[in-house]
Amino acid sequence: MKLLVNMGSALGQAMHHGVSHCPPSIGIASRLLNPTAALANRPTALSTPSIVSPWCSPCPFIASQIRPKTYRKTDTKGRKRYLKAITLLREQGIEPVRRTFPETENRFWKITGNMKVYKPVSPGCRHRRQLTRDHLWKGSCIHRLSFGKRSTGGRSTRTGSVTVRHRGGGHKRRVRLIDFMRTAPGPHEVVRLEYDPNRNCNLALLRNMSTNEFSYIIHPKDVNVGDTIHSWRSGIPAPAPGEEPLSRATMIKSGNCLRLRDLPIGTVVHNIGLKSDGPAQLCRSAGTSGQVLDNDADGKTGFAHVRLKSKEVRLIPSEACATVGVVGNEDYKLIVWGKAGASRRRGLRPSVRGIAQSPYDHPHGGGSKSKGNKHPRTPWGKKTKGWKTVRKLRKRWHIITPKWKAKMSS
């Protein structure tokens, strides 16, 4: 009641002095004293430059005078000490040394070779190692050369049941459209190097110097930004009159795409095709490569001999394509993720040991921490860990030296 009397006295003073634009407290008082008149005098439209209250006359309060909502946090104690030290140095006439980027060490990690080794500041950072990416493009990929990846969670699109275990979640991804055919002839300029979340090697963005079209390829080792590589998928062009033929050094430069029959014997290649008009299918992972043992230059058999990384020797059509060099990012095998959350961000779910499951779910389940002297088996009862899965009766005519024989001889 006392508050109402005070508001009424304030309203009387405002009316006595002829103030038409009353403050909010006076507007509330007038509404409490005479609500019927306030409803009758309610404005029907809002004026643009002023904020109008529905219970009193328009108030000349510009919208720009409203203090915007801010989310800036206050400076921490560490930052206050840093700013104080910077101020003291400048008062003494000393310009503080600025940190150079990319930095090689801070309180969380240090650079050792091509690896970023994290310091044990937390259990998740202990033993964690990953590759440096200072040389890669910091922005996103080209939108028209990619599409969004729809995650399945390991379930069948037809029945909805789990067909692949230990998959689910993870960060959103975009699938890059990689040119495994390399059919566009002519020189290509390496514009930039990019990270690809869908594979363990990086990508190189190429620009066709004759058509200005962009395309992605797997980044070969020792290919840098600004280099020029060629694609001779249809064969090496004949030299013009008065010109010398292509030299061997120009032809076998890392990143060039040629037919197997045009490559010299002993050349290290990757992105090897299996058909004369097909895309590259072999040696596409980080650090992998093959070696040409016979190029069938005379065209008698139509097949070239290529030794893969597993020491296996295969027959591949000599008209198939191959890229000179080794796939880059060969230190990918040294990565240690450090904690389970890093695997979950990559779409991998936990794997439960069979011995820790029930006998209904796994052949190793049940009992007390023992699989009952059983041979290792899958959840569906098939033998694993050493059981031969290659069918011996199958005729594999395209394999000259299988892996097991090559490993025994070496």
Contacts in CASP RR format, 6 or more apart in sequence:
PFRMAT RR
TARGET T0000
AUTHOR 0000-0000-0000
METHOD contacts of the structure
MODEL  1
MKLLVNMGSALGQAMHHGVSHCPPSIGIASRLLNPTAALANRPTALSTPS
IVSPWCSPCPFIASQIRPKTYRKTDTKGRKRYLKAITLLREQGIEPVRRT
FPETENRFWKITGNMKVYKPVSPGCRHRRQLTRDHLWKGSCIHRLSFGKR
STGGRSTRTGSVTVRHRGGGHKRRVRLIDFMRTAPGPHEVVRLEYDPNRN
CNLALLRNMSTNEFSYIIHPKDVNVGDTIHSWRSGIPAPAPGEEPLSRAT
MIKSGNCLRLRDLPIGTVVHNIGLKSDGPAQLCRSAGTSGQVLDNDADGK
TGFAHVRLKSKEVRLIPSEACATVGVVGNEDYKLIVWGKAGASRRRGLRP
SVRGIAQSPYDHPHGGGSKSKGNKHPRTPWGKKTKGWKTVRKLRKRWHII
TPKWKAKMSS
4 29 0 8 1.000
4 32 0 8 1.000
7 25 0 8 1.000
7 26 0 8 1.000
7 28 0 8 1.000
7 29 0 8 1.000
7 32 0 8 1.000
8 29 0 8 1.000
8 33 0 8 1.000
10 25 0 8 1.000
10 26 0 8 1.000
10 29 0 8 1.000
11 22 0 8 1.000
11 26 0 8 1.000
11 27 0 8 1.000
11 29 0 8 1.000
11 30 0 8 1.000
11 33 0 8 1.000
14 22 0 8 1.000
14 26 0 8 1.000
20 57 0 8 1.000
21 57 0 8 1.000
21 58 0 8 1.000
21 59 0 8 1.000
21 60 0 8 1.000
22 30 0 8 1.000
22 56 0 8 1.000
22 57 0 8 1.000
22 59 0 8 1.000
24 53 0 8 1.000
26 56 0 8 1.000
27 53 0 8 1.000
27 55 0 8 1.000
27 56 0 8 1.000
28 55 0 8 1.000
30 38 0 8 1.000
30 55 0 8 1.000
30 56 0 8 1.000
31 38 0 8 1.000
31 55 0 8 1.000
31 56 0 8 1.000
38 55 0 8 1.000
42 54 0 8 1.000
42 55 0 8 1.000
43 52 0 8 1.000
43 54 0 8 1.000
43 58 0 8 1.000
46 52 0 8 1.000
47 58 0 8 1.000
49 62 0 8 1.000
49 63 0 8 1.000
50 58 0 8 1.000
50 59 0 8 1.000
50 60 0 8 1.000
50 61 0 8 1.000
50 62 0 8 1.000
51 59 0 8 1.000
51 61 0 8 1.000
51 63 0 8 1.000
52 58 0 8 1.000
52 59 0 8 1.000
53 59 0 8 1.000
75 83 0 8 1.000
85 96 0 8 1.000
86 96 0 8 1.000
89 95 0 8 1.000
89 96 0 8 1.000
90 96 0 8 1.000
102 111 0 8 1.000
102 132 0 8 1.000
102 134 0 8 1.000
104 110 0 8 1.000
104 111 0 8 1.000
105 111 0 8 1.000
107 119 0 8 1.000
107 121 0 8 1.000
108 118 0 8 1.000
108 119 0 8 1.000
108 121 0 8 1.000
108 125 0 8 1.000
109 116 0 8 1.000
109 117 0 8 1.000
109 118 0 8 1.000
109 119 0 8 1.000
109 125 0 8 1.000
110 116 0 8 1.000
110 117 0 8 1.000
110 119 0 8 1.000
111 117 0 8 1.000
111 132 0 8 1.000
113 132 0 8 1.000
114 131 0 8 1.000
114 132 0 8 1.000
114 331 0 8 1.000
115 129 0 8 1.000
115 130 0 8 1.000
115 131 0 8 1.000
115 132 0 8 1.000
115 331 0 8 1.000
115 334 0 8 1.000
116 129 0 8 1.000
116 130 0 8 1.000
116 131 0 8 1.000
116 132 0 8 1.000
117 128 0 8 1.000
117 129 0 8 1.000
118 125 0 8 1.000
118 126 0 8 1.000
118 128 0 8 1.000
118 129 0 8 1.000
119 125 0 8 1.000
120 126 0 8 1.000
120 127 0 8 1.000
123 339 0 8 1.000
124 338 0 8 1.000
124 339 0 8 1.000
125 338 0 8 1.000
126 338 0 8 1.000
127 336 0 8 1.000
127 338 0 8 1.000
128 336 0 8 1.000
128 337 0 8 1.000
128 338 0 8 1.000
128 339 0 8 1.000
128 342 0 8 1.000
129 334 0 8 1.000
129 335 0 8 1.000
129 336 0 8 1.000
130 335 0 8 1.000
130 336 0 8 1.000
130 337 0 8 1.000
131 329 0 8 1.000
131 331 0 8 1.000
131 332 0 8 1.000
131 334 0 8 1.000
131 335 0 8 1.000
133 195 0 8 1.000
135 193 0 8 1.000
136 193 0 8 1.000
136 194 0 8 1.000
136 195 0 8 1.000
136 202 0 8 1.000
137 192 0 8 1.000
137 193 0 8 1.000
137 194 0 8 1.000
137 195 0 8 1.000
137 205 0 8 1.000
140 174 0 8 1.000
141 174 0 8 1.000
141 176 0 8 1.000
141 194 0 8 1.000
142 205 0 8 1.000
142 214 0 8 1.000
145 176 0 8 1.000
145 177 0 8 1.000
145 214 0 8 1.000
145 215 0 8 1.000
145 216 0 8 1.000
146 174 0 8 1.000
146 175 0 8 1.000
146 176 0 8 1.000
146 177 0 8 1.000
147 174 0 8 1.000
147 175 0 8 1.000
147 177 0 8 1.000
148 172 0 8 1.000
148 173 0 8 1.000
148 174 0 8 1.000
148 175 0 8 1.000
149 172 0 8 1.000
149 173 0 8 1.000
149 174 0 8 1.000
149 175 0 8 1.000
149 198 0 8 1.000
151 168 0 8 1.000
151 169 0 8 1.000
151 170 0 8 1.000
151 347 0 8 1.000
152 167 0 8 1.000
153 164 0 8 1.000
153 167 0 8 1.000
153 168 0 8 1.000
153 169 0 8 1.000
154 162 0 8 1.000
154 163 0 8 1.000
154 164 0 8 1.000
154 165 0 8 1.000
154 167 0 8 1.000
154 168 0 8 1.000
155 161 0 8 1.000
155 162 0 8 1.000
155 163 0 8 1.000
156 162 0 8 1.000
156 163 0 8 1.000
165 349 0 8 1.000
165 351 0 8 1.000
166 348 0 8 1.000
166 349 0 8 1.000
166 350 0 8 1.000
166 351 0 8 1.000
167 347 0 8 1.000
167 348 0 8 1.000
167 349 0 8 1.000
168 347 0 8 1.000
168 348 0 8 1.000
168 349 0 8 1.000
169 344 0 8 1.000
169 347 0 8 1.000
169 349 0 8 1.000
170 344 0 8 1.000
170 345 0 8 1.000
170 346 0 8 1.000
170 347 0 8 1.000
171 197 0 8 1.000
171 345 0 8 1.000
171 346 0 8 1.000
171 347 0 8 1.000
173 197 0 8 1.000
173 198 0 8 1.000
175 198 0 8 1.000
176 194 0 8 1.000
176 196 0 8 1.000
176 198 0 8 1.000
176 203 0 8 1.000
176 216 0 8 1.000
177 216 0 8 1.000
178 203 0 8 1.000
178 216 0 8 1.000
178 217 0 8 1.000
178 218 0 8 1.000
179 206 0 8 1.000
179 215 0 8 1.000
179 216 0 8 1.000
179 217 0 8 1.000
180 271 0 8 1.000
180 279 0 8 1.000
180 280 0 8 1.000
180 281 0 8 1.000
181 233 0 8 1.000
181 278 0 8 1.000
181 279 0 8 1.000
181 280 0 8 1.000
181 321 0 8 1.000
182 217 0 8 1.000
182 231 0 8 1.000
182 233 0 8 1.000
182 257 0 8 1.000
182 280 0 8 1.000
182 321 0 8 1.000
182 323 0 8 1.000
183 231 0 8 1.000
183 233 0 8 1.000
183 234 0 8 1.000
184 208 0 8 1.000
184 211 0 8 1.000
184 213 0 8 1.000
184 215 0 8 1.000
184 231 0 8 1.000
185 231 0 8 1.000
185 232 0 8 1.000
185 233 0 8 1.000
185 234 0 8 1.000
186 208 0 8 1.000
186 209 0 8 1.000
186 210 0 8 1.000
186 230 0 8 1.000
186 231 0 8 1.000
187 209 0 8 1.000
187 210 0 8 1.000
187 228 0 8 1.000
187 229 0 8 1.000
187 230 0 8 1.000
188 206 0 8 1.000
188 207 0 8 1.000
188 208 0 8 1.000
188 209 0 8 1.000
188 215 0 8 1.000
188 228 0 8 1.000
188 229 0 8 1.000
188 230 0 8 1.000
188 231 0 8 1.000
189 206 0 8 1.000
189 207 0 8 1.000
189 209 0 8 1.000
189 226 0 8 1.000
189 227 0 8 1.000
189 228 0 8 1.000
190 204 0 8 1.000
190 205 0 8 1.000
190 206 0 8 1.000
190 223 0 8 1.000
190 224 0 8 1.000
190 225 0 8 1.000
190 226 0 8 1.000
190 227 0 8 1.000
190 228 0 8 1.000
190 229 0 8 1.000
191 205 0 8 1.000
191 206 0 8 1.000
191 207 0 8 1.000
191 214 0 8 1.000
191 225 0 8 1.000
191 226 0 8 1.000
192 204 0 8 1.000
192 205 0 8 1.000
192 225 0 8 1.000
193 202 0 8 1.000
193 203 0 8 1.000
193 204 0 8 1.000
193 205 0 8 1.000
193 219 0 8 1.000
193 225 0 8 1.000
194 202 0 8 1.000
194 203 0 8 1.000
194 204 0 8 1.000
194 205 0 8 1.000
194 216 0 8 1.000
195 202 0 8 1.000
195 203 0 8 1.000
196 202 0 8 1.000
196 203 0 8 1.000
199 218 0 8 1.000
199 284 0 8 1.000
199 285 0 8 1.000
199 286 0 8 1.000
200 285 0 8 1.000
200 286 0 8 1.000
200 329 0 8 1.000
200 332 0 8 1.000
201 218 0 8 1.000
201 219 0 8 1.000
201 284 0 8 1.000
201 285 0 8 1.000
201 286 0 8 1.000
201 287 0 8 1.000
201 327 0 8 1.000
201 328 0 8 1.000
201 329 0 8 1.000
201 332 0 8 1.000
202 218 0 8 1.000
202 219 0 8 1.000
202 328 0 8 1.000
202 329 0 8 1.000
203 216 0 8 1.000
203 217 0 8 1.000
203 218 0 8 1.000
203 219 0 8 1.000
204 216 0 8 1.000
204 217 0 8 1.000
204 218 0 8 1.000
204 219 0 8 1.000
204 220 0 8 1.000
204 223 0 8 1.000
205 214 0 8 1.000
205 215 0 8 1.000
205 216 0 8 1.000
206 214 0 8 1.000
206 215 0 8 1.000
206 216 0 8 1.000
206 217 0 8 1.000
206 229 0 8 1.000
207 213 0 8 1.000
207 214 0 8 1.000
208 214 0 8 1.000
208 215 0 8 1.000
209 228 0 8 1.000
217 255 0 8 1.000
217 271 0 8 1.000
217 323 0 8 1.000
218 270 0 8 1.000
218 271 0 8 1.000
218 284 0 8 1.000
218 323 0 8 1.000
218 327 0 8 1.000
218 328 0 8 1.000
219 327 0 8 1.000
219 328 0 8 1.000
219 329 0 8 1.000
220 254 0 8 1.000
220 255 0 8 1.000
220 270 0 8 1.000
220 323 0 8 1.000
220 324 0 8 1.000
220 325 0 8 1.000
220 326 0 8 1.000
220 327 0 8 1.000
220 328 0 8 1.000
221 254 0 8 1.000
221 287 0 8 1.000
221 325 0 8 1.000
221 326 0 8 1.000
221 327 0 8 1.000
221 328 0 8 1.000
221 330 0 8 1.000
222 254 0 8 1.000
222 325 0 8 1.000
223 229 0 8 1.000
223 254 0 8 1.000
223 255 0 8 1.000
229 253 0 8 1.000
229 254 0 8 1.000
229 255 0 8 1.000
229 256 0 8 1.000
229 257 0 8 1.000
230 253 0 8 1.000
230 256 0 8 1.000
230 257 0 8 1.000
231 256 0 8 1.000
231 257 0 8 1.000
232 256 0 8 1.000
232 257 0 8 1.000
232 258 0 8 1.000
232 259 0 8 1.000
232 262 0 8 1.000
233 257 0 8 1.000
233 258 0 8 1.000
233 259 0 8 1.000
233 321 0 8 1.000
235 258 0 8 1.000
235 259 0 8 1.000
235 262 0 8 1.000
236 246 0 8 1.000
236 251 0 8 1.000
236 258 0 8 1.000
236 262 0 8 1.000
239 245 0 8 1.000
239 246 0 8 1.000
248 264 0 8 1.000
251 258 0 8 1.000
251 262 0 8 1.000
252 263 0 8 1.000
252 264 0 8 1.000
252 267 0 8 1.000
252 324 0 8 1.000
253 324 0 8 1.000
254 324 0 8 1.000
254 325 0 8 1.000
254 326 0 8 1.000
255 323 0 8 1.000
255 324 0 8 1.000
255 325 0 8 1.000
256 323 0 8 1.000
256 324 0 8 1.000
257 271 0 8 1.000
257 321 0 8 1.000
257 322 0 8 1.000
257 323 0 8 1.000
257 324 0 8 1.000
258 321 0 8 1.000
258 322 0 8 1.000
258 324 0 8 1.000
259 318 0 8 1.000
259 319 0 8 1.000
259 320 0 8 1.000
259 321 0 8 1.000
259 322 0 8 1.000
260 269 0 8 1.000
260 272 0 8 1.000
260 292 0 8 1.000
260 295 0 8 1.000
260 296 0 8 1.000
260 304 0 8 1.000
260 306 0 8 1.000
260 316 0 8 1.000
260 317 0 8 1.000
260 318 0 8 1.000
260 319 0 8 1.000
260 320 0 8 1.000
260 321 0 8 1.000
260 322 0 8 1.000
261 295 0 8 1.000
261 296 0 8 1.000
261 297 0 8 1.000
261 299 0 8 1.000
261 304 0 8 1.000
261 318 0 8 1.000
261 319 0 8 1.000
262 295 0 8 1.000
263 269 0 8 1.000
263 292 0 8 1.000
263 295 0 8 1.000
263 322 0 8 1.000
263 324 0 8 1.000
264 292 0 8 1.000
264 295 0 8 1.000
265 292 0 8 1.000
265 293 0 8 1.000
265 294 0 8 1.000
265 295 0 8 1.000
266 291 0 8 1.000
266 292 0 8 1.000
266 293 0 8 1.000
267 291 0 8 1.000
267 292 0 8 1.000
267 324 0 8 1.000
268 289 0 8 1.000
268 290 0 8 1.000
268 291 0 8 1.000
268 324 0 8 1.000
268 325 0 8 1.000
268 326 0 8 1.000
269 283 0 8 1.000
269 289 0 8 1.000
269 290 0 8 1.000
269 291 0 8 1.000
269 292 0 8 1.000
269 306 0 8 1.000
269 322 0 8 1.000
269 323 0 8 1.000
269 324 0 8 1.000
269 325 0 8 1.000
270 283 0 8 1.000
270 284 0 8 1.000
270 288 0 8 1.000
270 289 0 8 1.000
270 290 0 8 1.000
270 322 0 8 1.000
270 323 0 8 1.000
270 325 0 8 1.000
270 326 0 8 1.000
270 327 0 8 1.000
271 280 0 8 1.000
271 282 0 8 1.000
271 283 0 8 1.000
271 284 0 8 1.000
271 321 0 8 1.000
271 322 0 8 1.000
271 323 0 8 1.000
271 327 0 8 1.000
272 280 0 8 1.000
272 281 0 8 1.000
272 282 0 8 1.000
272 283 0 8 1.000
272 290 0 8 1.000
272 306 0 8 1.000
272 316 0 8 1.000
272 320 0 8 1.000
272 321 0 8 1.000
272 322 0 8 1.000
273 279 0 8 1.000
273 280 0 8 1.000
273 281 0 8 1.000
273 282 0 8 1.000
273 316 0 8 1.000
273 320 0 8 1.000
273 321 0 8 1.000
273 322 0 8 1.000
274 281 0 8 1.000
274 282 0 8 1.000
274 316 0 8 1.000
274 317 0 8 1.000
274 320 0 8 1.000
275 317 0 8 1.000
275 320 0 8 1.000
276 317 0 8 1.000
276 319 0 8 1.000
276 320 0 8 1.000
278 320 0 8 1.000
278 321 0 8 1.000
280 321 0 8 1.000
280 322 0 8 1.000
280 323 0 8 1.000
282 290 0 8 1.000
282 306 0 8 1.000
282 308 0 8 1.000
283 289 0 8 1.000
283 290 0 8 1.000
283 308 0 8 1.000
283 309 0 8 1.000
283 327 0 8 1.000
284 327 0 8 1.000
285 327 0 8 1.000
286 327 0 8 1.000
286 328 0 8 1.000
286 329 0 8 1.000
286 330 0 8 1.000
286 332 0 8 1.000
286 333 0 8 1.000
287 326 0 8 1.000
287 327 0 8 1.000
287 328 0 8 1.000
287 329 0 8 1.000
287 330 0 8 1.000
287 332 0 8 1.000
288 309 0 8 1.000
288 326 0 8 1.000
288 327 0 8 1.000
289 309 0 8 1.000
289 325 0 8 1.000
289 326 0 8 1.000
289 327 0 8 1.000
290 306 0 8 1.000
290 307 0 8 1.000
290 308 0 8 1.000
290 309 0 8 1.000
291 306 0 8 1.000
291 307 0 8 1.000
292 304 0 8 1.000
292 305 0 8 1.000
292 306 0 8 1.000
292 322 0 8 1.000
293 304 0 8 1.000
293 305 0 8 1.000
293 306 0 8 1.000
293 307 0 8 1.000
293 313 0 8 1.000
294 304 0 8 1.000
294 305 0 8 1.000
295 304 0 8 1.000
295 318 0 8 1.000
296 302 0 8 1.000
296 303 0 8 1.000
296 304 0 8 1.000
296 318 0 8 1.000
299 318 0 8 1.000
301 318 0 8 1.000
302 317 0 8 1.000
302 318 0 8 1.000
302 319 0 8 1.000
303 315 0 8 1.000
303 316 0 8 1.000
303 317 0 8 1.000
303 318 0 8 1.000
304 315 0 8 1.000
304 316 0 8 1.000
304 317 0 8 1.000
304 318 0 8 1.000
304 320 0 8 1.000
305 313 0 8 1.000
305 314 0 8 1.000
305 315 0 8 1.000
305 316 0 8 1.000
305 400 0 8 1.000
306 313 0 8 1.000
306 314 0 8 1.000
306 316 0 8 1.000
306 322 0 8 1.000
307 313 0 8 1.000
307 314 0 8 1.000
308 314 0 8 1.000
310 403 0 8 1.000
310 406 0 8 1.000
311 401 0 8 1.000
311 403 0 8 1.000
311 406 0 8 1.000
311 407 0 8 1.000
311 410 0 8 1.000
312 399 0 8 1.000
312 401 0 8 1.000
312 402 0 8 1.000
312 403 0 8 1.000
312 406 0 8 1.000
313 399 0 8 1.000
313 400 0 8 1.000
313 401 0 8 1.000
313 406 0 8 1.000
314 398 0 8 1.000
314 399 0 8 1.000
314 400 0 8 1.000
315 397 0 8 1.000
315 398 0 8 1.000
315 399 0 8 1.000
315 400 0 8 1.000
316 398 0 8 1.000
337 343 0 8 1.000
340 350 0 8 1.000
353 364 0 8 1.000
354 361 0 8 1.000
354 362 0 8 1.000
354 364 0 8 1.000
354 365 0 8 1.000
354 371 0 8 1.000
354 379 0 8 1.000
355 362 0 8 1.000
355 364 0 8 1.000
355 365 0 8 1.000
355 366 0 8 1.000
355 369 0 8 1.000
355 370 0 8 1.000
355 371 0 8 1.000
356 365 0 8 1.000
357 364 0 8 1.000
357 365 0 8 1.000
357 366 0 8 1.000
358 365 0 8 1.000
358 366 0 8 1.000
359 365 0 8 1.000
359 366 0 8 1.000
359 367 0 8 1.000
361 379 0 8 1.000
362 379 0 8 1.000
363 371 0 8 1.000
363 374 0 8 1.000
363 377 0 8 1.000
363 379 0 8 1.000
363 381 0 8 1.000
364 371 0 8 1.000
364 372 0 8 1.000
364 374 0 8 1.000
364 376 0 8 1.000
364 377 0 8 1.000
365 371 0 8 1.000
375 383 0 8 1.000
376 383 0 8 1.000
376 384 0 8 1.000
376 385 0 8 1.000
377 383 0 8 1.000
377 384 0 8 1.000
378 384 0 8 1.000
396 402 0 8 1.000
END
